């Protein structure tokens, strides 16, 4: 049984986003003949210990990396404070990992969260076979659309500026990218950033969004076209500035009034929530919008099932989970040809609008809605294609790629390098080590 040291700063059971990703990697690896030692924050300790007390995941050992109280206070203070907390935690995690390796002799190290390339990892210092990723972070919100961020554009600008500084000052970034045995990126924006530091070494692309096998319906949902019913659009997410919900509502306001269409907004948390009523009134869509607010996970699935088209206009996203969820429920997608959504969605599963001017994007998004209404047969075909694609993005399948392909290849390469180094260091005896220098 191979021993894997997993660096998962964010790792909490039954959460979404990075926390859920960390837990999914830890548990799935441990269920597939891997002895997993997971380094994480203390945040998920109660939940994790409750689960493990019931005997689940016996091949998983979780080590909680503790930092001083004064460091913890920085975590939620602001963007720079969060980054400082992460880097301090990573350094502390490396020191603990070094001690653990003395007794456990790990076969390999894998960094999974945070999945931000600029924040990096100090696990490269263990000098073990090292997988870094999947990571994103190469994407930038288009400045021409900064008005959709409102007062929060300065924070977005700060994120970009700090990210650029970290590229040159954080050894966890540039040394991880340069020295990792395997770098995994989640979109082409991040691929371009990693390629600068790895001009001649391989970089894999694996989307960091995935689906639980229990989430996806057993078969594609066939929605019978009904001209007596409005086209039901769905938007799901947190009310974050970068999600640009205003852009979705603005486009809805440009849809031909003769076309019956409704938009359901699912989500009620985030900085922009207070502006939603203003957007609805400003763009004259009061009779076309249902704001459901924050709902349970089961209710979200019901909204997916009851809708016709998924609408997603985020201005910065590495690899949006909502798109996979929507496609799992056979929903065609209207989105932007930008970052992760431009890669997850193609012409067989939805419509992607290129980022040009605000006026043009709004007009093309509205035209996409009208096309979906006027082409029910093609719409259903997109939904079927989306469902087929979603089946390829199950977490079990994604992580099996690491277990079956990437880990073995990396370990074999590492073992070969050690043999060559040993051979080069020893007196050459041709009868014992033939043609060593030619390999």
PyMOL commands that set and color helices and strands:
alter all, ss='L'
color gray80, all
select helices_A, chain A and resi 17-30+42-53+69-72+79-104+123-126+143-169+171-179+188-197+241-243+245-252+273-282+297-306+321-328+339-344+358-374+376-391+395-425+436-438
alter helices_A, ss='H'
color red, helices_A
select strands_A, chain A and resi 2-8+34-40+60-64+108-113+129-135+182-185+203-205+231-236+261-266+289-293+309-312+332-336+350-353
alter strands_A, ss='S'
color yellow, strands_A
deselect
rebuild
show_as cartoon
